[in-house]
Amino acid sequence: MMNNISASQTDLINSLAQLNQNTTHTLSDELKNIEPEMVQALNELQLKNQSLGDEELDQLLQQQITSISTLSDTTSNATLNNVQAFDYKSSTEELAIRKVLTSQQEGLLNNESSDKLMERLNYSVKNVHQAYANTSDILSDIGQLGHEQKSFLATSQQRVDHVVDGYKNGIINLNNSDNKNYVFELSVKTKEGDVINITFNSSQGYDENVDQSANALNVSYQVEGELSEAEHKALTEIMSGVGAMADEFFKVSENSFDPLGGANQADMSLGFLSGINHQQLSDFDLTLSTNSGNNSSPRSIDLSYQFDQVAHQQNFDFESKNGSKVVDFSVSMSAYGGSDVTQMQQYLAALDSNLEDSRNNSTVDGKSSAFGKTDDTNMREGFALFKEAFSSMSSAAERYSQIESSAANQFLNSRNMVADLVDNIITNDSRYQGLKTDANSEANTAEKNEVSSDVRNTLGAGISKLADFDSTFSFAVVGEKINPKTTIDLSQVTEEHQSGKLHKVNQSKSVNTHFDYQLSRPDYYDKSENYQIGAVIQSEELVGLDQKHEVNIDQKLYREGKNPGQYELMMERTENQMSESKIRLIDEIWLETNENSHDMDKRERVEDEGEPEDFKVTNHHSHDKLITLIGDLDKLENNEKLKREYNVELSKVNFFMDK
C-alpha cells in the first residue's frame, strides 16, 4: 500500500517499482535523479494521502530544468558579457528561459553561424520540453498526476514557449531574407526599485568593407536587485502576455513581407496592456521592431509601449510600412481612469463613423474609396489594432486606479460624483431639454436633401469617467501617382477647479478627420466634432451645467482636367452646426437656455450642362434660441431678500462657469 512506503529514496523507488510490476509501464530513470529532500517531501505526502501542491510541484520541476543540458555546457554565466550572475531564487519559467538564452549567448561568443544557433536553440528547447515531460512522468509514476498538476505544467510550459517563440522567430527571419533587423526589448521596474531587462536583436545585411554578408545576433537577460516571490510572479505573468503578443507580432511582420499577401495586424492581441500587475510593477517599457526590404520598397513594423508611474502616463506607438502602404498611430493616455462602458462604445463608434466619412468623402461618387479594395483592407486591419490599443490602455488605467490610493483623491471620488450627478440630470430629469439632435432638428425639414444632418453628438453627452487621452491614426499610400492619406484624431481632456464651496469639472471631447492626397492632387475633406461640458456642484448638488456641441466640415472635390496635372473643381462646401445648452439650478429654480445654429455654403458643378463655370449654389442659415424658467417664482417676486440671495448665487455660478 502507498502509506507503507518508507522515507528513504531507495525504498521509495523500490516500492514504486513494485506498484508498477503488474503493468507494462516501467519506472522512468528520472526518478533516480530526485534530490533526497524532494523524495522526503513526496514520501510525507504519500503517508498523509495528500495531493502534490503547487510549491512542491514547482520545486520538482525546477530540479528537472536545472538538470537538463544544452548543446555544450562549458561556459558559465560569469564568463558571459551580457548575462549577469543571479543571487536570488529564480522562478521556474525564468530558469527555463535563462537556460535557453545562456546557451544562445555561448554560441554567439563562439561566433557560431545562424544555422548552428538554430540547432543550439532547438536542442535547448527540446530539453526544456523534456524536463516538463520528465516531471509529468514522475508524477504519473507516483500517482500524483491529477488535473491540477497537468494544468500547472501546461500553463508553465506555455509561458516559456511564448517568450522563446518570439526569440526563435527572430532567428528564422534572420535566415530568410537579406537586409533584415529584428529587435525585442523589455524593461520592467518593480515597486521596490528592482529592474529586469530582456533584449535580443538580430540583423543581416551586406558589409561593403569586407565585400560579404554580415550577420549579428545579440541577447541579454539582466536583473538588477533581488526579486521577491510576488515580483517573480508578476514578472512571469507579464512575460507570458508579452511573449504571446511578440509571437503574433513577428508572424504578422513576416507575413507583411510576403508579396502574395498582406499582414493581418488585427490578429495581434494587446490584452497584456490591461494585465500588468501594478501592485508589484511600476514602470514598463516594451519595444518590438522588424525591418526588411530596400530603400525603394521599405518594409518594417515598429511597436512600443511605456507605462510611467511617476508621470502617471502611458504611451503606445505603432508604425507599419509595407512598400507604399503606411499605418501609423499613437495613443497617449493618463494612468488614472474609471470604468465607463457606454462612453467607450460611443468613442469606438465615433472612430468607425469618421473612418467611413473619410472613405465616402474621398471620391466624387461618395460610394467607393480612394484607397481601393486592397488598401482599404490594410487600413481596416491597422484601424482595428488602433482601437484595441485604445480600449486596452483604458482598461489598464482603470485597474491601476483601483490599486493606487492616490487615485481615489485625484480622480475617482470627485469626477465620478460629478459625472453621476450630470448623468442623472440628462437621463432622468423631465425638465431637461439639452442639446438638439437629428430627431428634433428644424434644419432637417424641407431642405433635408440639401442640408447635412451631422448635428448628432457621436461623442456622447455627459462627463466621461475614462482616462484622459490624445490619440491619432493615419493610413497613407506613398510613392504612387496619387498619394491618398486619411488621419483621425480622438481626444479627451478634463480639468477641475475649486473656489470656496463651488467645485467645477470641465471636459472636452473631440474627433477630427482629415483626408487629402498629400499634394498630388487638390482634393481634401476636413471634419471636426467637438463636445464641451462644464458642471459646477455645491454641497454635492448640481447648480450649473453647460454643454456645447459643434460640427465643422470643409470639403473640395476635383476631377482630372483635359491637360495632365490640371484639375477641375466639382464640388466645394463649408458647414457649421452648433447646439448649446446652459442650465442653472439654484434654490429649486430651473433656468435653461438653448441655442442652435446651422450655416452651409455649397457649390456643385452642373454635369454636362452649360459652361465649365456653371455651378449649382446652395446656401442655408438658421438660428434659434429658447429660454425655459421652471419653479416657484412667486417666492422671489414677493420676497426681496430671497430675490437678492438668488441673484447673488446666480452671479457666483455664472462667473465661475465663464472664468
N, C-alpha and C positions, 0 to 999 in steps of 0.2 A: 504494500500500500504506500501511497505517496507520503503519508505522515510518519512512516517508519524510516525515512531516509536519514542517514547520519549527517553530521556537519562537515565532514571532510570532503575535499574536492574529489578524491579517488572514489569514495563511497557514492557520491552524488552521480558521478559518471557511470559507475558500475550499475547503480540502481536504475538509472535512465536506460542503460543498455538492456537491462532485464525487462523493463517495461515494454521495450520495443522488440523483444526477441520473437514474438509471435507475428510480427508484421514484416513486410518487405522493406520497410524504411530503416536504413542504418543510421547510427548516430553520427552527426557531422563532426569533422575534425575541428571545427571552430570551437566546440565546447572545451577542448583541451587548452585553449588559449585564454579562458576566462580567469581573471585575476582572483586570488583567494578571497578578497573582501567581497567581490561580486558574488562568488559562489556562496559565501556565508549568508548574504542578503537573500539570495534566491532560496536557499535552504530554509531560512526563517519564514519566508512567505509560504513555502510548501507546508511547513509544520503547522502554520496557522490557517492553512487552507484559504489563503487570500490571493487576490489577483495582483499582478505586477503593476505598480503605479508609474506615472509619467517620469518621476525623478529617477527611479531605478532603471526604467527603460532607457532614459536619456543617457545614463551612465554606461549602460551596456553598449549602446550604440556608439558612444564616444570611444570606448575601448576598441571596437571593431574598426572605426575610422582611423584611429591612431596607428593600428597595426598594419594598415594597408601600405603597399609600396607604390612608388612612382617609377617612371622609366629607369631612373638611376638616382637613388637616394644618397648621393655623395656630397651634396652641397648643403650646408646648414644655413639656417636663417641668418646667422651672424655674418656670413660672407656675402649676402645679397645687398646690393646698394639701395634698393627701393622698398625692401620689406623689413620692417622693424621687428626686433625680438619682442615677444609678448610676455608680460609678467602678471597676467591675470587669467582667470579661467574662461576660456572661450566657450561660446555657445556651440552646440553640435553643428548647426549649419555653417557657422563661421569657420569652425575647424575643418570641415569638408572643403569649403571654398578656398581656404588658405592652402590646403594640401594640393589642390589643383593649380592655383596660381604660383605657389612656390616652385612647383615642378616646371611651370612655364618660364618663370624667371631664370631658373637654372639653364634652360635651353637657350634663352636669349643671351645670357652671359657667355655661353659657348658658341654664339653666332650660328646657331642651327638654322637651316632653311625653313621656309613656311611648311613644306611637306613634313619635315621632321617635327616641327612644332605641333602640327595637327596630329601626327602619330602619337606624340607625347600626351597631348590633350585627351585623345580618345582612350589611351591607356589609363590615364588618371581617372577619367570619368567612369570607365568600366570598373575600376577597382572600388571607387566610391559606391557605385551601384551594388557591387558585390558585398560591401560592408553592410549595406541595408539588407541584402538578401541573406547574409550570414546571420544577422540579428533576428530576422524573421524565422530562419531555420532553428535557431537556438530556442526561441520562444515556442515554436511548434513542438520541438523535442521534449520540452518540459511541461507541455500542456498549458502554456500561458499566452498563446496567440489568439486573443479574442478580438471582437470588433473594435474596441477602443485602441488596442495595441496596433492593429492594422491601420486604423485611421491616423494614429500618431506617426507611424513610419511613412505612410504615403504623403502626408502633409509636409513632413520634414524634407523628404526627398524632392518633392515638387518645388519647395523653396530654393533648394540648392540648384536644381535643374534650371529654374528661371534665370538665376544670375549667371550660371555657366553658359547657358544657351546664347545669351547676349554676347558674351566674350567669344564664343565659338563662331557666331555669325560674322564677327569682325575678321577672324582668320579666313573663313570661307570667302568672304567678299574680297579680302586681300588677294586671294589666289585667282579670282575670276575675272579681273579687269585691270587694265593699266590706269595709272594716274588716279588712284583712289586713296581716300583718307577716312578713317573711322575713329571716332572718339567717344568714350564713355567716361564721364567724371561725376562722382557723387561725393559730396561733403556734408556731413551731419554733425551738429554740435549739440551736446546734451545740456540739460539744465545745470548740471554740475560743472560744466566747462570742458568736459572731455570732447575730443574731436576725432572723427572717423573719416578717413579719406580713401576712396576706392577709385582708381583710374586705370583705363587701358586705352591705348591708341595705336593704330596701325596705319601704315602708308605704303604705297607702291608707286613708283614712277621711274623716270629716266634721268640719270645723273650725267649731264653733259661733260663734267670734268673728267670722268673716268670712262665715258662712252659706253655705259652699260646700265641696265635696270638696277634700281636700288630699292631694297625692302627694309622696313623698320617696324618693329612691334615692341611696345613698352607696356609694362604692367606694374601697378603698385597697390599695395593694401597696407595702410598705416593707421595706427591708433595712438593718439596722444592722451595719456591719462589712464586711469583704472576704471573700467566699466562695472557698474553694479548689475545684479541679476535682472532688475527691472529694465535697465538701459539696454542690456543684451536682448531682452525680449522685444523691446520697442524697435531696436535696430534690425532684428531678424524679420519682424513684420514688415517694416518699410522696404527692406531689401527684397522681400518676396514680391511686394507690389510693384516696385520699380523694375525688378527683373522681368516680370511678366510684361510690363509695358515696353521695356527695352527690346525684348524678344520680338514683339509685334512691330516696333519701330524699325528694326533692321530688316525685317521681312518686307515692310512697306517700302523702305529705302531701296532694297534690291529690286522689287517689282517696278518701282518708278523708273528704273534704268532699262527696263525691257521695252524695246521699240514696238512690240506687238501688243502691249497692254499697259495701262497706267496704274498708279498706286491707289488703292482704296484707303485713303487716310482715315476714313471713319472707322476702320477696324481697330485702330489704336485705342485702347482703354486708358482713361486718365483717372480711374477710380482711386488710385493711390493718393491723389491730392487730398481727398477728404478722409483718408485713413491714417494720416500721420498722428502719432501719439504725442501730442504737445505737452502732456504731463511729464514726459521724460525728455523729449527733444525740443530744442529751442529754435535753432537755425537750420535751414535745409537748402542745399544748392545742388541742382542737377543739370548736367549738360549732356546732350546727345547730338552728334553730328556725323554726317556722311557726305562725301562729295566725290564726283566722278566726272567723266566726260572731258571736254576741252573748252577752250575759250569761246569757240563759236557755238557750242552746244553744252552749256554748263548744266550739271545735274547734281543737286545737293538737297539735303534736308537738315535743318538745324532746329533744335528744341532746347529750351532752358526754362527752369522753374526755380524761383527763390522764395523762401519764407524767412523774413527778418523779424524776430521777436522784439528787438529794441525799437525798430522803426514802426512796428505794428503794421507791416505791409507785406504783400505777396505779389509776385510778378511772374507772368507766363509769356514767353515769346516763341513764335514758330514761323519758320520760313521754308518753303519748298520750291525749288527751281527744277523744272524738267524741260530742258530745251527752251522754248519760248513761253512756257506757262509758269507763272509765279503766284504762289499762295503765300500771303504774309499777314499774320495777325498778332496782336498783343493784348493782354489783359492785365491791368494794374488795379489791385483791389485791397481794400483795408482788411486787416486781420480781424476786425470786430464786425459782427453781423448777426442777425437773428433769422428765424425761420419765417418765410412768407411765401407759401406755395402759390397762392393766387398771383402775387406780383411776379414771381419767377415765370409762371406760364404766360403772363402778359408781355414780359420782356422777350421771351423766346418767340412768341407770336409776332411781336413788333419787328424782330430781326428778320423772320421769314417774309413778312409783308413787305419790308423795304427791299429785300433781295429781289422779290418779284417785281416791285416797282421799277427797280433799276433795269431788270431784264426787259420788261414790257415797254419801257420808255427809251430803249436804246435803238429802236428801229422805227421807220416810218409807219409800218403797218400796225405797230402796237401789239403784235401777237408773238412773233418769233424773237429770238435773242441775237444780239450782235456777235455773241461768242460762238454760236453754233452748237450742235448737239453734243459733240465730244467734249469740248471745253466746258460746256455747261455742267457735264457730269463731274469733271475735275473740280470745278468751282463748288459744287454742292458737297462733294466729299470733304474739301477743306473747310467749308462752312459748318458742316456737322461736327468736325473736331473743334472748331472755334466755340460753338455753343456748348459742347461738353466741357471744355476748359472753363468756360464762364460759370456753368452750373456747379461743377466740381469744386471750384475755388470758393464759391458762395457757401457750399456745404462745409468746406474746411474752416471758413470764418465762423460759421455757426458753432461748430464743435469746439473751436478754440475759445470762443466767447463763453461757452458753458463751463470751462475749466479754469478760466482766468478770473480771479476775484475782482480785479480792477475793472473788468468789462461790465460788471453789474452797475458800477457807479458811472463809468464813462459812456456806456451805451444802452444796455438793456432796460434799466429801470425808467429813465426819463423818456427816451424816444418811444419805447413800446407803449408807455402810458398815453402819451400824446397821440400816437398812431391809433390806439384803440378808441380814444375819445372822438377823433376825427371820423373814423370809420363808422362809429355809431350814429353821428350826425348825418353822414352821407347816405347810409343804408337804411336807417330806421326812423329818422325824423320826418314826419309828414309835411312839415313846413319847408323843407329843403327844396329849392329849385335847381341850384347848381349850374354846371356848365351845359351849354347847348350841345346836343348831339344830332346825328343824322335823323333820328326819329322825329325831332320837333324843329328841325331847321327850316326856316322860311325861305332860305335860299334855294332849296330843292323843291320848287313848285313848278311854275310854268316854264322856268328856264332850266329845268333839270338836265336837259340834253346838252346845254351849252356850258353849264357851270359844274365844276368838280364838286364831289361830295366827300372830301377828305377831312371834314371837320371833326370826325370821330376821334376820341382820345385813345390811341392804341397803347399808350404808356401806362394807363391805369390811374384812376383817381385815388386820392388819399396819400398817406405817408408810408413809404416803403420801409420795411424793417430789415431789408437785406443790407449787406455791407456796401459801402460806397465804392464806386469803381469808375474806371475810364478804359474803354476797350475800342479797338479798331480792327476791322477785317478788310482785306483788299485781295482782289484777284485780277491779274493782268496777263495779257498776251503781248509780248515784246518782240521786236525784230522782224515783224511781218509787214505786209503792205499797209494794213491798218492795225493799230495797237489799242484795242478796247481795254478799259480798266474800270472796275467798279469798286467803290470804297463805302463802307458802312461804319459809322461811329455810334456807339451807345454809351451813355454815361449817367451817373447819379452822384449828386453832391449834396451833403447835408450839413447844416450849421445850426448851432444852438446858442442862444443868448439869454442872459438873466438881467433883470432890472427890478430891484425891490421884490415885490410879490409876483411880478409877471415873468413867465418863462416862455420863450419863443423857440420854435423849431422851423427852420426854412429848409426846403428841399427842392432841388431842380432835377428833372429827368429829361433827357434829350436823346433823340436819334436823328442822325443826318445821313443822307445818301447822296453820293456823287458818282456820275458816270461821264466819261469822256473817252476820246481816242488818243490821248497823250500827244496832242499837236499834229497827228497825222491827218485829221480832218476836224472841222469846227463844231460838230455836234456835241451837246452836253445836256445833262439832266441833273438838277440840284433840288433836293427836297430836305427841309429841316422841320422837325417837330419838337416842340418844347412844352413841357408842363411844369409849372411852378406852383408851389403851395407853401403858405406860411400859416402857422397855427400858434395862438397865444393862449396859455392857460393861467388861471389864478385860483389858488386853493384847490387844485386838482379839478377845476371846472373850465370848460372851453368858453372863452369870451370873445375870441376873434378867429376868423378863418378866411383867408384869401386864396383864390385859385385863379390861374390864368393858363389857358391852352392856346397855342399858336402854331399854325402850319404855313410855311412859305415854300413856293415852288417857282423855279426859274428853269426854262427849258427852251432849247432850239434844236430843230431837226433840219438836215440838209440832204440834198441828193447830188450825185455827181453831175457836173456840167458837161457841155459839149467838148471842152478842151481839158486835157489832163491837168490835174491839180486844181481845177476850178469846181466850186460847189454852189448850188442854188438853194436859197432858203425855202423850206417847205412849210415850216410852222414855228412860231415862237409864242410863248406865253409867260406871264408873270402872275402870280396869285398869292393872296394873303388872306387867311381866315383866322379870326381871333374870337375867343369866348372867355369872358371874365366874370368872376363871382366874388363878392365881398360880403361877409356876414359878421354882424356884431350881436352878441347875445349877452346883454348886461341887464341886471335887475329884472330878469324874465321878459325883457323886451327884445323881440326878434326883428332885426333890421338887415335886409339883404338887398344888394344892388347887383343886377345882372346887366351885362353889356356885351353885345355881339356885333361883329362887322365882317364883311366879306368883300374883297376887291379882286377883280380879274381883268386883265387885258390880254387878248389873244388875236393872232393873225394866222390865217391858213391860206395857202395857195389854192386858187381855183383850178383844179386839174383840167387840162385840155381845153380850157376856155380862155378867151381874151389874150391879152399881152402877158409877158412874164411878170410884170409888176402887179397884176391883178390879184388881190388878196381879199378874203372874207374876214371882216373885223368883228370881233365880239367883245363887248365891254360890260362889266357888271359891277355895281356898287350897292351895298346895303348896310344899314346900321340901325340898331335898336337898343333901347335902354329901358329897364324896368326896375322900379324900387318897391319893395314889399316891406310893410311895417305891421307886425303882429304883436299883440299884448294888451295889457290893461293900461291904456293911455290916459284914462281919466285921473289916475292917481298922480300922474306927472302934471297934468293940467291944473289940478286943484291943490297941489302941494308944491310950493316954490322951492322948499328945501330939498325935496326928493328930486325935483327937476334939475336943480343945480348940481346935486350929487351925481345924478345920471350923466349930465353933460361933462362933468369933470372926469368921471371914469371913462366915458366915451372918448374924450380927448386924449387921455393917457394911452388907451389901447390904440387909437389911430396913430398917435405919434410913434409909439413903439413898433407898430406894424410897418410904418413907412420909413423908419430910420434905417 
